[in-house]
Amino acid sequence: MGKGYQLLRWVNFGLLVAAALKFIPLLLSLAQGFTLTTEQIAAGLAADRAWALDLISDTPYLLMVWLVIAVWLHRRTGQHLLCPWRTAEVSTHETDGVHRLS
C-alpha cells in the first residue's frame, strides 16, 4: 500500500476522533444539570450550552465525509482501513482462489 493511502487513512481516523471530541463541551455542560437554573443561566451557562449544541450540529456531515473516504479507501485497496495502526498485507500466494492475510 502506498504512502498516500497510509496518510489518508490516518487523516480519516483523525476526522473520526475530531467528530467524537466535539461532544466533550456538551457533556461538560450537561454535567451542570439537564435543566439550568436561573442562577446558572445568569452565569452564562445557557450560552455555553447553546455553543456546545452548535458545535455538534455539523457532526453528521463529518461522519458522512469519513464514511465516503473509508468506502473509497476500501474499494481502492481492498482492505478495511478503519484502524490505521493495523496493517494487513495481502500475501501473493493464492490457495483455492482465496487470498490469505499474512
MOPAC internal coordinates of N, CA, C and O (Angstrom, degrees):
PM7 1SCF
backbone

  N    0.0000 0     0.00 0     0.00 0    0    0    0
  C    1.4485 1     0.00 0     0.00 0    1    0    0
  C    1.5166 1   108.21 1     0.00 0    2    1    0
  O    1.2310 1   120.93 1   -41.31 1    3    2    1
  N    1.3152 1   115.82 1   138.69 1    3    2    1
  C    1.4496 1   120.63 1  -176.66 1    5    3    2
  C    1.5159 1   113.22 1   -74.97 1    6    5    3
  O    1.2310 1   121.72 1   -16.66 1    7    6    5
  N    1.3252 1   114.32 1   163.34 1    7    6    5
  C    1.4726 1   120.26 1   179.67 1    9    7    6
  C    1.5211 1   111.93 1   -64.60 1   10    9    7
  O    1.2310 1   120.38 1   149.28 1   11   10    9
  N    1.3344 1   116.88 1   -30.72 1   11   10    9
  C    1.4619 1   120.25 1   178.46 1   13   11   10
  C    1.5184 1   111.76 1   -63.21 1   14   13   11
  O    1.2310 1   120.29 1   138.31 1   15   14   13
  N    1.3354 1   117.04 1   -41.69 1   15   14   13
  C    1.4577 1   120.47 1   178.15 1   17   15   14
  C    1.5312 1   110.62 1   -67.43 1   18   17   15
  O    1.2310 1   120.66 1   141.46 1   19   18   17
  N    1.3227 1   116.35 1   -38.54 1   19   18   17
  C    1.4677 1   119.44 1   178.68 1   21   19   18
  C    1.5211 1   110.71 1   -64.31 1   22   21   19
  O    1.2310 1   120.32 1   138.03 1   23   22   21
  N    1.3182 1   116.99 1   -41.97 1   23   22   21
  C    1.4543 1   120.54 1   178.01 1   25   23   22
  C    1.5261 1   110.63 1   -65.02 1   26   25   23
  O    1.2310 1   120.49 1   137.11 1   27   26   25
  N    1.3281 1   116.67 1   -42.89 1   27   26   25
  C    1.4597 1   120.35 1  -179.22 1   29   27   26
  C    1.5210 1   111.58 1   -65.09 1   30   29   27
  O    1.2310 1   119.66 1   143.10 1   31   30   29
  N    1.3205 1   118.25 1   -36.90 1   31   30   29
  C    1.4633 1   118.32 1   179.09 1   33   31   30
  C    1.5216 1   111.31 1   -69.59 1   34   33   31
  O    1.2310 1   119.48 1   146.95 1   35   34   33
  N    1.3415 1   118.59 1   -33.05 1   35   34   33
  C    1.4706 1   120.36 1   175.41 1   37   35   34
  C    1.5293 1   111.08 1   -70.18 1   38   37   35
  O    1.2310 1   120.36 1   140.24 1   39   38   37
  N    1.3207 1   116.93 1   -39.76 1   39   38   37
  C    1.4711 1   120.16 1   177.22 1   41   39   38
  C    1.5280 1   109.68 1   -64.72 1   42   41   39
  O    1.2310 1   120.25 1   138.85 1   43   42   41
  N    1.3193 1   117.13 1   -41.15 1   43   42   41
  C    1.4572 1   120.60 1   178.81 1   45   43   42
  C    1.5269 1   111.00 1   -64.52 1   46   45   43
  O    1.2310 1   120.13 1   140.77 1   47   46   45
  N    1.3196 1   117.36 1   -39.23 1   47   46   45
  C    1.4635 1   120.78 1   176.21 1   49   47   46
  C    1.5278 1   110.06 1   -64.53 1   50   49   47
  O    1.2310 1   120.16 1   140.09 1   51   50   49
  N    1.3286 1   117.30 1   -39.91 1   51   50   49
  C    1.4641 1   120.90 1   176.92 1   53   51   50
  C    1.5171 1   111.73 1   -62.06 1   54   53   51
  O    1.2310 1   120.24 1   144.92 1   55   54   53
  N    1.3272 1   117.14 1   -35.08 1   55   54   53
  C    1.4616 1   121.25 1   176.78 1   57   55   54
  C    1.5270 1   110.67 1   -64.88 1   58   57   55
  O    1.2310 1   120.39 1   140.36 1   59   58   57
  N    1.3266 1   116.86 1   -39.64 1   59   58   57
  C    1.4573 1   120.87 1   177.90 1   61   59   58
  C    1.5293 1   111.09 1   -66.51 1   62   61   59
  O    1.2310 1   120.34 1   138.59 1   63   62   61
  N    1.3228 1   116.96 1   -41.41 1   63   62   61
  C    1.4630 1   121.05 1   178.15 1   65   63   62
  C    1.5276 1   110.10 1   -64.64 1   66   65   63
  O    1.2310 1   120.23 1   137.73 1   67   66   65
  N    1.3165 1   117.16 1   -42.27 1   67   66   65
  C    1.4700 1   120.69 1   178.63 1   69   67   66
  C    1.5232 1   110.91 1   -61.42 1   70   69   67
  O    1.2310 1   120.30 1   140.22 1   71   70   69
  N    1.3265 1   117.04 1   -39.78 1   71   70   69
  C    1.4671 1   120.42 1   178.25 1   73   71   70
  C    1.5249 1   110.69 1   -63.16 1   74   73   71
  O    1.2310 1   120.08 1   143.17 1   75   74   73
  N    1.3240 1   117.45 1   -36.83 1   75   74   73
  C    1.4730 1   120.42 1   178.72 1   77   75   74
  C    1.5235 1   111.46 1   -73.19 1   78   77   75
  O    1.2310 1   120.22 1   140.64 1   79   78   77
  N    1.3315 1   117.19 1   -39.36 1   79   78   77
  C    1.4642 1   120.64 1  -177.83 1   81   79   78
  C    1.5289 1   112.63 1   -68.09 1   82   81   79
  O    1.2310 1   120.68 1   159.16 1   83   82   81
  N    1.3221 1   116.31 1   -20.84 1   83   82   81
  C    1.4622 1   119.53 1   179.65 1   85   83   82
  C    1.5273 1   112.15 1   -65.36 1   86   85   83
  O    1.2310 1   119.60 1   163.61 1   87   86   85
  N    1.3236 1   118.36 1   -16.39 1   87   86   85
  C    1.4572 1   121.32 1  -178.86 1   89   87   86
  C    1.5294 1   113.00 1   -86.24 1   90   89   87
  O    1.2310 1   119.63 1   170.29 1   91   90   89
  N    1.3165 1   118.31 1    -9.71 1   91   90   89
  C    1.4645 1   120.63 1  -178.45 1   93   91   90
  C    1.5229 1   112.37 1   -61.14 1   94   93   91
  O    1.2310 1   118.21 1   132.48 1   95   94   93
  N    1.3431 1   121.01 1   -47.52 1   95   94   93
  C    1.4710 1   118.76 1   178.46 1   97   95   94
  C    1.5295 1   113.54 1   -59.26 1   98   97   95
  O    1.2310 1   119.99 1   144.25 1   99   98   97
  N    1.3291 1   117.62 1   -35.75 1   99   98   97
  C    1.4566 1   119.92 1   178.48 1  101   99   98
  C    1.5234 1   110.82 1   -68.33 1  102  101   99
  O    1.2310 1   120.45 1   138.76 1  103  102  101
  N    1.3115 1   116.74 1   -41.24 1  103  102  101
  C    1.4640 1   119.85 1   177.82 1  105  103  102
  C    1.5284 1   111.21 1   -63.42 1  106  105  103
  O    1.2310 1   120.62 1   140.20 1  107  106  105
  N    1.3226 1   116.42 1   -39.80 1  107  106  105
  C    1.4679 1   119.62 1   176.69 1  109  107  106
  C    1.5299 1   111.08 1   -64.92 1  110  109  107
  O    1.2310 1   120.60 1   142.14 1  111  110  109
  N    1.3167 1   116.45 1   -37.86 1  111  110  109
  C    1.4596 1   120.12 1   178.29 1  113  111  110
  C    1.5262 1   111.03 1   -68.01 1  114  113  111
  O    1.2310 1   120.52 1   139.25 1  115  114  113
  N    1.3121 1   116.61 1   -40.75 1  115  114  113
  C    1.4607 1   119.91 1   179.44 1  117  115  114
  C    1.5241 1   111.98 1   -70.57 1  118  117  115
  O    1.2310 1   120.11 1   160.67 1  119  118  117
  N    1.3220 1   117.40 1   -19.33 1  119  118  117
  C    1.4667 1   120.35 1   175.63 1  121  119  118
  C    1.5305 1   110.76 1   -66.41 1  122  121  119
  O    1.2310 1   120.15 1   158.48 1  123  122  121
  N    1.3181 1   117.32 1   -21.52 1  123  122  121
  C    1.4650 1   121.70 1   176.90 1  125  123  122
  C    1.5232 1   111.43 1   -77.31 1  126  125  123
  O    1.2310 1   119.96 1   170.73 1  127  126  125
  N    1.2922 1   117.68 1    -9.27 1  127  126  125
  C    1.4607 1   122.74 1  -178.66 1  129  127  126
  C    1.5091 1   109.66 1   123.62 1  130  129  127
  O    1.2310 1   121.20 1   -31.70 1  131  130  129
  N    1.3206 1   115.31 1   148.30 1  131  130  129
  C    1.4606 1   119.07 1  -178.72 1  133  131  130
  C    1.5244 1   110.39 1   -69.00 1  134  133  131
  O    1.2310 1   120.60 1   139.12 1  135  134  133
  N    1.3165 1   116.46 1   -40.88 1  135  134  133
  C    1.4566 1   121.96 1   177.01 1  137  135  134
  C    1.5231 1   107.62 1  -107.89 1  138  137  135
  O    1.2310 1   120.69 1   -52.44 1  139  138  137
  N    1.3222 1   116.29 1   127.56 1  139  138  137
  C    1.4613 1   120.82 1  -178.27 1  141  139  138
  C    1.5281 1   110.62 1   -85.52 1  142  141  139
  O    1.2310 1   121.42 1   -37.86 1  143  142  141
  N    1.3145 1   114.88 1   142.14 1  143  142  141
  C    1.4633 1   119.93 1   176.32 1  145  143  142
  C    1.5229 1   109.05 1   -82.33 1  146  145  143
  O    1.2310 1   120.72 1    -9.10 1  147  146  145
  N    1.3277 1   116.23 1   170.90 1  147  146  145
  C    1.4669 1   119.98 1   179.45 1  149  147  146
  C    1.5224 1   111.21 1   -64.41 1  150  149  147
  O    1.2310 1   120.12 1   146.61 1  151  150  149
  N    1.3210 1   117.38 1   -33.39 1  151  150  149
  C    1.4655 1   120.04 1   177.86 1  153  151  150
  C    1.5283 1   111.01 1   -66.54 1  154  153  151
  O    1.2310 1   120.65 1   139.57 1  155  154  153
  N    1.3179 1   116.37 1   -40.43 1  155  154  153
  C    1.4589 1   120.27 1   179.00 1  157  155  154
  C    1.5304 1   111.10 1   -67.74 1  158  157  155
  O    1.2310 1   120.73 1   142.40 1  159  158  157
  N    1.3153 1   116.21 1   -37.60 1  159  158  157
  C    1.4625 1   119.87 1   177.94 1  161  159  158
  C    1.5232 1   109.74 1   -65.86 1  162  161  159
  O    1.2310 1   120.47 1   138.05 1  163  162  161
  N    1.3438 1   116.70 1   -41.95 1  163  162  161
  C    1.4601 1   120.58 1   178.64 1  165  163  162
  C    1.5285 1   110.91 1   -64.77 1  166  165  163
  O    1.2310 1   120.04 1   150.32 1  167  166  165
  N    1.3281 1   117.53 1   -29.68 1  167  166  165
  C    1.4701 1   121.46 1   179.42 1  169  167  166
  C    1.5269 1   111.98 1   -78.37 1  170  169  167
  O    1.2310 1   119.96 1   174.67 1  171  170  169
  N    1.3258 1   117.69 1    -5.33 1  171  170  169
  C    1.4579 1   120.33 1   176.72 1  173  171  170
  C    1.5111 1   114.78 1    97.10 1  174  173  171
  O    1.2310 1   119.73 1  -172.38 1  175  174  173
  N    1.3338 1   118.11 1     7.62 1  175  174  173
  C    1.4602 1   119.78 1  -178.72 1  177  175  174
  C    1.5257 1   112.44 1   -70.66 1  178  177  175
  O    1.2310 1   120.02 1   155.24 1  179  178  177
  N    1.3373 1   117.57 1   -24.76 1  179  178  177
  C    1.4647 1   119.27 1   177.60 1  181  179  178
  C    1.5267 1   110.40 1   -67.77 1  182  181  179
  O    1.2310 1   120.59 1   140.71 1  183  182  181
  N    1.3150 1   116.47 1   -39.29 1  183  182  181
  C    1.4696 1   119.93 1   177.54 1  185  183  182
  C    1.5218 1   110.73 1   -66.83 1  186  185  183
  O    1.2310 1   120.36 1   142.31 1  187  186  185
  N    1.3273 1   116.91 1   -37.69 1  187  186  185
  C    1.4617 1   120.43 1   176.96 1  189  187  186
  C    1.5239 1   111.07 1   -63.78 1  190  189  187
  O    1.2310 1   120.70 1   139.22 1  191  190  189
  N    1.3255 1   116.27 1   -40.78 1  191  190  189
  C    1.4641 1   119.79 1   179.59 1  193  191  190
  C    1.5262 1   110.36 1   -67.21 1  194  193  191
  O    1.2310 1   120.46 1   139.51 1  195  194  193
  N    1.3157 1   116.73 1   -40.49 1  195  194  193
  C    1.4695 1   119.76 1   177.71 1  197  195  194
  C    1.5262 1   110.70 1   -62.05 1  198  197  195
  O    1.2310 1   120.55 1   139.99 1  199  198  197
  N    1.3411 1   116.55 1   -40.01 1  199  198  197
  C    1.4648 1   120.65 1   177.59 1  201  199  198
  C    1.5267 1   110.29 1   -64.47 1  202  201  199
  O    1.2310 1   120.29 1   137.99 1  203  202  201
  N    1.3361 1   117.06 1   -42.01 1  203  202  201
  C    1.4626 1   120.88 1  -179.88 1  205  203  202
  C    1.5255 1   111.22 1   -64.28 1  206  205  203
  O    1.2310 1   120.29 1   140.90 1  207  206  205
  N    1.3203 1   117.06 1   -39.10 1  207  206  205
  C    1.4685 1   120.17 1   177.06 1  209  207  206
  C    1.5187 1   111.24 1   -67.55 1  210  209  207
  O    1.2310 1   120.53 1   141.67 1  211  210  209
  N    1.3259 1   116.59 1   -38.33 1  211  210  209
  C    1.4583 1   119.97 1   177.41 1  213  211  210
  C    1.5273 1   111.12 1   -66.50 1  214  213  211
  O    1.2310 1   120.90 1   145.94 1  215  214  213
  N    1.3246 1   115.89 1   -34.06 1  215  214  213
  C    1.4650 1   120.70 1  -179.48 1  217  215  214
  C    1.5240 1   111.36 1   -63.24 1  218  217  215
  O    1.2310 1   120.23 1   141.72 1  219  218  217
  N    1.3252 1   117.17 1   -38.28 1  219  218  217
  C    1.4713 1   119.34 1  -177.39 1  221  219  218
  C    1.5209 1   112.63 1   -89.67 1  222  221  219
  O    1.2310 1   119.68 1   178.79 1  223  222  221
  N    1.3155 1   118.21 1    -1.21 1  223  222  221
  C    1.4634 1   120.05 1  -175.11 1  225  223  222
  C    1.5324 1   113.12 1   -65.56 1  226  225  223
  O    1.2310 1   119.33 1   155.07 1  227  226  225
  N    1.3133 1   118.88 1   -24.93 1  227  226  225
  C    1.4694 1   120.05 1  -179.53 1  229  227  226
  C    1.5270 1   112.88 1   -99.63 1  230  229  227
  O    1.2310 1   120.00 1  -169.88 1  231  230  229
  N    1.3234 1   117.60 1    10.12 1  231  230  229
  C    1.4613 1   121.31 1  -179.45 1  233  231  230
  C    1.5284 1   112.76 1   -59.51 1  234  233  231
  O    1.2310 1   118.64 1   140.39 1  235  234  233
  N    1.3379 1   120.20 1   -39.61 1  235  234  233
  C    1.4775 1   117.64 1   177.12 1  237  235  234
  C    1.5302 1   113.38 1   -58.62 1  238  237  235
  O    1.2310 1   120.10 1   146.25 1  239  238  237
  N    1.3148 1   117.42 1   -33.75 1  239  238  237
  C    1.4678 1   120.29 1   177.65 1  241  239  238
  C    1.5324 1   110.91 1   -68.90 1  242  241  239
  O    1.2310 1   120.60 1   139.93 1  243  242  241
  N    1.3213 1   116.45 1   -40.07 1  243  242  241
  C    1.4686 1   119.57 1   176.29 1  245  243  242
  C    1.5218 1   110.77 1   -61.69 1  246  245  243
  O    1.2310 1   120.70 1   136.38 1  247  246  245
  N    1.3253 1   116.26 1   -43.62 1  247  246  245
  C    1.4592 1   119.89 1  -179.74 1  249  247  246
  C    1.5234 1   111.55 1   -67.45 1  250  249  247
  O    1.2310 1   120.31 1   146.87 1  251  250  249
  N    1.3255 1   117.01 1   -33.13 1  251  250  249
  C    1.4598 1   120.09 1   177.14 1  253  251  250
  C    1.5320 1   110.37 1   -66.05 1  254  253  251
  O    1.2310 1   120.00 1   136.13 1  255  254  253
  N    1.3320 1   117.60 1   -43.87 1  255  254  253
  C    1.4655 1   121.39 1   177.30 1  257  255  254
  C    1.5182 1   109.74 1   -63.06 1  258  257  255
  O    1.2310 1   120.33 1   136.91 1  259  258  257
  N    1.3446 1   116.97 1   -43.09 1  259  258  257
  C    1.4678 1   121.29 1   179.00 1  261  259  258
  C    1.5271 1   110.14 1   -59.35 1  262  261  259
  O    1.2310 1   120.28 1   135.01 1  263  262  261
  N    1.3271 1   117.07 1   -44.99 1  263  262  261
  C    1.4583 1   120.92 1  -178.41 1  265  263  262
  C    1.5247 1   111.66 1   -66.62 1  266  265  263
  O    1.2310 1   120.10 1   138.86 1  267  266  265
  N    1.3196 1   117.41 1   -41.14 1  267  266  265
  C    1.4711 1   120.58 1   178.86 1  269  267  266
  C    1.5270 1   110.03 1   -62.20 1  270  269  267
  O    1.2310 1   120.30 1   135.86 1  271  270  269
  N    1.3201 1   117.04 1   -44.14 1  271  270  269
  C    1.4719 1   119.96 1   179.44 1  273  271  270
  C    1.5225 1   110.33 1   -66.30 1  274  273  271
  O    1.2310 1   119.91 1   139.71 1  275  274  273
  N    1.3400 1   117.78 1   -40.29 1  275  274  273
  C    1.4682 1   120.65 1   179.48 1  277  275  274
  C    1.5211 1   111.08 1   -63.26 1  278  277  275
  O    1.2310 1   120.12 1   137.85 1  279  278  277
  N    1.3216 1   117.37 1   -42.15 1  279  278  277
  C    1.4665 1   120.81 1   178.66 1  281  279  278
  C    1.5232 1   110.18 1   -67.10 1  282  281  279
  O    1.2310 1   120.19 1   138.15 1  283  282  281
  N    1.3341 1   117.24 1   -41.85 1  283  282  281
  C    1.4606 1   120.75 1   179.09 1  285  283  282
  C    1.5304 1   110.48 1   -62.31 1  286  285  283
  O    1.2310 1   120.40 1   135.67 1  287  286  285
  N    1.3366 1   116.84 1   -44.33 1  287  286  285
  C    1.4667 1   119.86 1   178.32 1  289  287  286
  C    1.5275 1   110.98 1   -62.53 1  290  289  287
  O    1.2310 1   120.69 1   140.13 1  291  290  289
  N    1.3160 1   116.29 1   -39.87 1  291  290  289
  C    1.4653 1   119.38 1   179.74 1  293  291  290
  C    1.5254 1   110.86 1   -64.38 1  294  293  291
  O    1.2310 1   120.17 1   138.76 1  295  294  293
  N    1.3125 1   117.28 1   -41.24 1  295  294  293
  C    1.4675 1   120.19 1   179.96 1  297  295  294
  C    1.5231 1   112.18 1   -70.55 1  298  297  295
  O    1.2310 1   120.32 1   146.18 1  299  298  297
  N    1.3172 1   117.00 1   -33.82 1  299  298  297
  C    1.4758 1   120.11 1  -179.61 1  301  299  298
  C    1.5229 1   111.95 1   -75.82 1  302  301  299
  O    1.2310 1   120.32 1   141.98 1  303  302  301
  N    1.3408 1   117.00 1   -38.02 1  303  302  301
  C    1.4579 1   119.59 1  -173.75 1  305  303  302
  C    1.5174 1   113.52 1  -105.28 1  306  305  303
  O    1.2310 1   119.86 1   160.31 1  307  306  305
  N    1.3374 1   117.87 1   -19.69 1  307  306  305
  C    1.4570 1   120.58 1  -176.81 1  309  307  306
  C    1.5150 1   112.76 1    77.67 1  310  309  307
  O    1.2310 1   119.91 1  -170.77 1  311  310  309
  N    1.3200 1   117.78 1     9.23 1  311  310  309
  C    1.4616 1   122.43 1  -179.25 1  313  311  310
  C    1.5169 1   110.01 1  -122.10 1  314  313  311
  O    1.2310 1   121.21 1   -30.72 1  315  314  313
  N    1.3305 1   115.30 1   149.28 1  315  314  313
  C    1.4618 1   119.85 1   172.24 1  317  315  314
  C    1.5161 1   107.01 1   -81.67 1  318  317  315
  O    1.2310 1   120.36 1   -65.57 1  319  318  317
  N    1.3111 1   116.91 1   114.43 1  319  318  317
  C    1.4567 1   121.11 1  -174.80 1  321  319  318
  C    1.5237 1   111.09 1  -111.30 1  322  321  319
  O    1.2310 1   120.44 1  -139.66 1  323  322  321
  N    1.3287 1   116.76 1    40.34 1  323  322  321
  C    1.4493 1   120.11 1  -177.80 1  325  323  322
  C    1.5276 1   111.84 1   -78.04 1  326  325  323
  O    1.2310 1   120.05 1   150.99 1  327  326  325
  N    1.3094 1   117.51 1   -29.01 1  327  326  325
  C    1.4583 1   122.53 1   175.89 1  329  327  326
  C    1.5250 1   107.26 1  -110.38 1  330  329  327
  O    1.2310 1   119.53 1   -79.48 1  331  330  329
  N    1.3354 1   118.51 1   100.52 1  331  330  329
  C    1.4606 1   120.24 1  -171.17 1  333  331  330
  C    1.5264 1   114.63 1   -67.36 1  334  333  331
  O    1.2310 1   119.33 1   162.21 1  335  334  333
  N    1.3040 1   118.89 1   -17.79 1  335  334  333
  C    1.4634 1   119.90 1  -178.77 1  337  335  334
  C    1.5252 1   110.83 1   -80.92 1  338  337  335
  O    1.2310 1   120.21 1   166.90 1  339  338  337
  N    1.3246 1   117.20 1   -13.10 1  339  338  337
  C    1.4654 1   120.48 1   175.90 1  341  339  338
  C    1.5215 1   108.59 1   -92.52 1  342  341  339
  O    1.2310 1   120.80 1   -51.04 1  343  342  341
  N    1.2868 1   116.08 1   128.96 1  343  342  341
  C    1.4576 1   119.49 1   175.76 1  345  343  342
  C    1.5112 1   107.96 1  -120.43 1  346  345  343
  O    1.2310 1   120.85 1   -51.48 1  347  346  345
  N    1.2829 1   115.99 1   128.52 1  347  346  345
  C    1.4617 1   121.70 1   178.24 1  349  347  346
  C    1.5166 1   107.35 1  -119.39 1  350  349  347
  O    1.2310 1   120.86 1   -72.06 1  351  350  349
  N    1.2954 1   115.96 1   107.94 1  351  350  349
  C    1.4561 1   120.95 1   177.94 1  353  351  350
  C    1.5211 1   108.07 1   -89.29 1  354  353  351
  O    1.2310 1   120.32 1   -51.00 1  355  354  353
  N    1.2898 1   116.99 1   129.00 1  355  354  353
  C    1.4504 1   121.79 1   178.98 1  357  355  354
  C    1.5173 1   107.95 1   -82.64 1  358  357  355
  O    1.2310 1   121.10 1   -52.58 1  359  358  357
  N    1.3223 1   115.50 1   127.42 1  359  358  357
  C    1.4630 1   118.78 1   180.00 1  361  359  358
  C    1.5199 1   109.60 1   -75.27 1  362  361  359
  O    1.2310 1   121.25 1   -22.71 1  363  362  361
  N    1.3104 1   115.21 1   157.29 1  363  362  361
  C    1.4640 1   120.47 1  -179.01 1  365  363  362
  C    1.5196 1   111.49 1   -86.87 1  366  365  363
  O    1.2310 1   120.49 1   171.79 1  367  366  365
  N    1.3427 1   116.66 1    -8.21 1  367  366  365
  C    1.4584 1   119.64 1   178.96 1  369  367  366
  C    1.5202 1   109.14 1   -80.43 1  370  369  367
  O    1.2310 1   121.38 1   -46.75 1  371  370  369
  N    1.3004 1   114.97 1   133.25 1  371  370  369
  C    1.4449 1   119.82 1  -178.46 1  373  371  370
  C    1.5146 1   107.33 1  -114.23 1  374  373  371
  O    1.2310 1   120.89 1   -53.11 1  375  374  373
  N    1.3444 1   115.90 1   126.89 1  375  374  373
  C    1.4571 1   120.41 1   179.55 1  377  375  374
  C    1.5249 1   108.21 1  -119.07 1  378  377  375
  O    1.2310 1   120.98 1   -63.41 1  379  378  377
  N    1.3237 1   115.73 1   116.59 1  379  378  377
  C    1.4750 1   122.08 1  -179.99 1  381  379  378
  C    1.5258 1   111.44 1    54.26 1  382  381  379
  O    1.2310 1   119.52 1  -144.61 1  383  382  381
  N    1.3098 1   118.53 1    35.39 1  383  382  381
  C    1.4548 1   121.48 1   177.11 1  385  383  382
  C    1.5186 1   114.03 1    77.42 1  386  385  383
  O    1.2310 1   119.90 1  -172.79 1  387  386  385
  N    1.3249 1   117.80 1     7.21 1  387  386  385
  C    1.4549 1   121.47 1  -178.37 1  389  387  386
  C    1.5184 1   109.00 1  -114.77 1  390  389  387
  O    1.2310 1   120.44 1   -52.78 1  391  390  389
  N    1.3293 1   116.76 1   127.22 1  391  390  389
  C    1.4638 1   120.05 1   176.80 1  393  391  390
  C    1.5053 1   108.96 1   -79.25 1  394  393  391
  O    1.2310 1   120.38 1   -45.99 1  395  394  393
  N    1.3057 1   116.89 1   134.01 1  395  394  393
  C    1.4573 1   122.73 1   177.50 1  397  395  394
  C    1.5063 1   110.66 1  -103.30 1  398  397  395
  O    1.2310 1   120.11 1   -39.01 1  399  398  397
  N    1.3246 1   117.39 1   140.99 1  399  398  397
  C    1.4679 1   120.69 1   175.04 1  401  399  398
  C    1.5071 1   108.41 1   -82.66 1  402  401  399
  O    1.2310 1   120.86 1   -42.94 1  403  402  401
  N    1.3067 1   115.96 1   137.06 1  403  402  401
  C    1.4750 1   118.55 1   179.97 1  405  403  402
  C    1.4979 1   110.57 1   -99.81 1  406  405  403
  O    1.2310 1   120.10 1   180.00 1  407  406  405

